[in-house]
Amino acid sequence: MLGSVPAFPYSTYSDIASNYDYIFGYGVTDVTDYQYTHYATVQVVLQSPNGRTNSTYISQTNSVSGDTYLSWDDGDLGNYVVTTTHWGYCTFMGGYFINGVTTSDSLVTGISVTCGNLVSCTPFNGVSTTCTYQKMQPCTVLCPTDTFFVVYYWPLTPTPTYRARKKFTRDTAGGSVVCSSVSGPGLGGSCTACSDQLD
C-alpha cells in the first residue's frame, strides 16, 4: 500500500475573456518542483447560458495550460462560465497531491442597442445615399453609439430611425463593462427606445 503523498506547493486558476467573435476559457495547473518530477493535468470546460459547451484535457510535466472557446452568438447572451479541474501527480511518491480541485470564472455577454434619429443624408452618383443618425435622448444603455452612418442603395429609402448594435462584456466579479470599439449592423424600421440585451 502506498503511503500518503505530502503536500507540495502548486498554483491553479481559471480565466475567461472575449474578443466579441469568440468567448475563450483558460485554465492552468502548475505543480513545478525542482526535486521531483510532477505531472500536471488540466480539464477546461466552457459553458454558455443556453447550454453550449466545449472542453479540452491536457497533461504534461510540471505545468500545463489549456484553453477552449465558443463562438459569440447573439441568441445566446448572458453568463458564460469556465470551470477547470486540476490534478497534480508525484511520480516519486506514486500518488496525487492535487486530485480534482476545481476553479472557475465567469463573464456576461450582451448587446447595447442604440436608437438613432435621422440627421442628414448625402447621395452618391444616384446609386447610394449615406445617412447620418444621432443617438436619441434619453439613451441609458451600457455601451451607446453617439453617431452612426447607414448606406442605402437604390431603390431603398432612408428610415427616420435606425438601430446600432454594440457588443459588450461584463465581469461578474468586479462588474466592470468593456464595450466593443465598433458598432455592428443595425436594424431599420421603427425604433423608439435604446435597450440592453443580456439574454
QUIMO-V13464 format. One record per residue. SS is DSSP state (H for helix, E for strand, L for the rest). PHI is phi as a letter, one per 20 degrees, with the letter a starting at -180 (NA if undefined). NEAR is the number of other ideal C-beta (glycine too) atoms within 8 Angstrom. Layout:
# QUIMO-V13464
ss->SS phi->PHI near->NEAR
ss->SS phi->PHI near->NEAR
This chain:
# QUIMO-V13464
ss->L phi->NA near->2
ss->L phi->f near->6
ss->L phi->f near->5
ss->L phi->f near->4
ss->L phi->e near->10
ss->L phi->f near->6
ss->L phi->e near->3
ss->L phi->d near->11
ss->L phi->f near->4
ss->L phi->b near->11
ss->E phi->c near->7
ss->E phi->c near->12
ss->E phi->a near->8
ss->E phi->c near->14
ss->E phi->b near->9
ss->E phi->b near->15
ss->E phi->b near->8
ss->E phi->b near->11
ss->L phi->d near->6
ss->L phi->m near->7
ss->L phi->d near->5
ss->E phi->c near->9
ss->E phi->d near->15
ss->E phi->d near->12
ss->E phi->d near->18
ss->E phi->c near->14
ss->E phi->b near->18
ss->E phi->c near->14
ss->E phi->c near->17
ss->E phi->c near->11
ss->L phi->c near->14
ss->L phi->g near->7
ss->L phi->b near->11
ss->L phi->e near->3
ss->L phi->d near->3
ss->L phi->c near->9
ss->L phi->e near->9
ss->E phi->d near->14
ss->E phi->d near->12
ss->E phi->d near->16
ss->E phi->c near->13
ss->E phi->c near->17
ss->E phi->c near->11
ss->E phi->d near->17
ss->E phi->c near->13
ss->E phi->d near->17
ss->E phi->c near->10
ss->L phi->e near->13
ss->L phi->g near->9
ss->L phi->e near->7
ss->L phi->n near->6
ss->L phi->f near->9
ss->E phi->c near->9
ss->E phi->b near->10
ss->E phi->b near->9
ss->E phi->b near->9
ss->E phi->b near->9
ss->E phi->c near->9
ss->E phi->c near->9
ss->E phi->a near->8
ss->E phi->f near->6
ss->L phi->m near->11
ss->E phi->b near->10
ss->E phi->b near->13
ss->E phi->c near->9
ss->E phi->c near->14
ss->E phi->b near->10
ss->E phi->b near->13
ss->E phi->b near->10
ss->E phi->c near->13
ss->E phi->f near->7
ss->L phi->f near->11
ss->L phi->c near->10
ss->L phi->f near->7
ss->L phi->e near->5
ss->L phi->c near->9
ss->L phi->e near->12
ss->E phi->p near->11
ss->E phi->e near->8
ss->E phi->e near->16
ss->E phi->c near->10
ss->E phi->d near->18
ss->E phi->c near->11
ss->E phi->d near->20
ss->E phi->d near->10
ss->E phi->c near->16
ss->E phi->c near->15
ss->E phi->c near->15
ss->E phi->c near->10
ss->E phi->d near->15
ss->L phi->f near->9
ss->L phi->f near->6
ss->L phi->e near->11
ss->L phi->m near->7
ss->E phi->a near->9
ss->E phi->e near->9
ss->E phi->d near->14
ss->E phi->c near->12
ss->E phi->c near->6
ss->E phi->n near->7
ss->E phi->f near->9
ss->E phi->d near->8
ss->E phi->c near->11
ss->E phi->b near->9
ss->E phi->b near->11
ss->E phi->b near->11
ss->E phi->b near->14
ss->E phi->e near->12
ss->E phi->d near->12
ss->E phi->a near->14
ss->E phi->c near->12
ss->E phi->e near->17
ss->E phi->d near->13
ss->E phi->e near->16
ss->E phi->e near->14
ss->E phi->d near->16
ss->E phi->e near->9
ss->E phi->f near->13
ss->E phi->d near->7
ss->E phi->a near->6
ss->E phi->c near->10
ss->E phi->c near->7
ss->E phi->f near->7
ss->E phi->c near->8
ss->L phi->l near->5
ss->L phi->m near->5
ss->L phi->d near->6
ss->E phi->b near->10
ss->E phi->c near->11
ss->E phi->d near->11
ss->E phi->d near->15
ss->E phi->d near->11
ss->E phi->d near->15
ss->E phi->d near->9
ss->E phi->g near->13
ss->L phi->f near->10
ss->L phi->d near->4
ss->L phi->f near->5
ss->L phi->b near->10
ss->L phi->d near->4
ss->L phi->e near->11
ss->L phi->f near->9
ss->L phi->c near->11
ss->L phi->f near->10
ss->L phi->d near->12
ss->L phi->f near->5
ss->E phi->c near->9
ss->E phi->b near->12
ss->E phi->c near->8
ss->E phi->c near->11
ss->E phi->d near->8
ss->E phi->d near->12
ss->E phi->d near->6
ss->L phi->g near->8
ss->L phi->d near->3
ss->L phi->f near->6
ss->L phi->d near->5
ss->L phi->g near->10
ss->L phi->e near->8
ss->L phi->f near->5
ss->E phi->c near->14
ss->E phi->b near->15
ss->E phi->d near->12
ss->E phi->d near->13
ss->E phi->d near->13
ss->E phi->c near->15
ss->E phi->f near->13
ss->E phi->b near->14
ss->E phi->c near->12
ss->E phi->c near->12
ss->E phi->f near->11
ss->L phi->f near->8
ss->L phi->f near->6
ss->L phi->e near->4
ss->L phi->n near->7
ss->L phi->f near->6
ss->E phi->d near->10
ss->E phi->c near->7
ss->E phi->e near->10
ss->L phi->f near->10
ss->L phi->e near->3
ss->L phi->c near->5
ss->L phi->f near->10
ss->E phi->e near->10
ss->L phi->f near->4
ss->L phi->d near->12
ss->L phi->c near->8
ss->L phi->f near->7
ss->L phi->n near->6
ss->L phi->f near->4
ss->L phi->b near->10
ss->L phi->d near->5
ss->L phi->b near->5
ss->L phi->f near->13
ss->E phi->b near->7
ss->E phi->d near->9
ss->E phi->d near->10
ss->L phi->c near->7
ss->L phi->b near->5
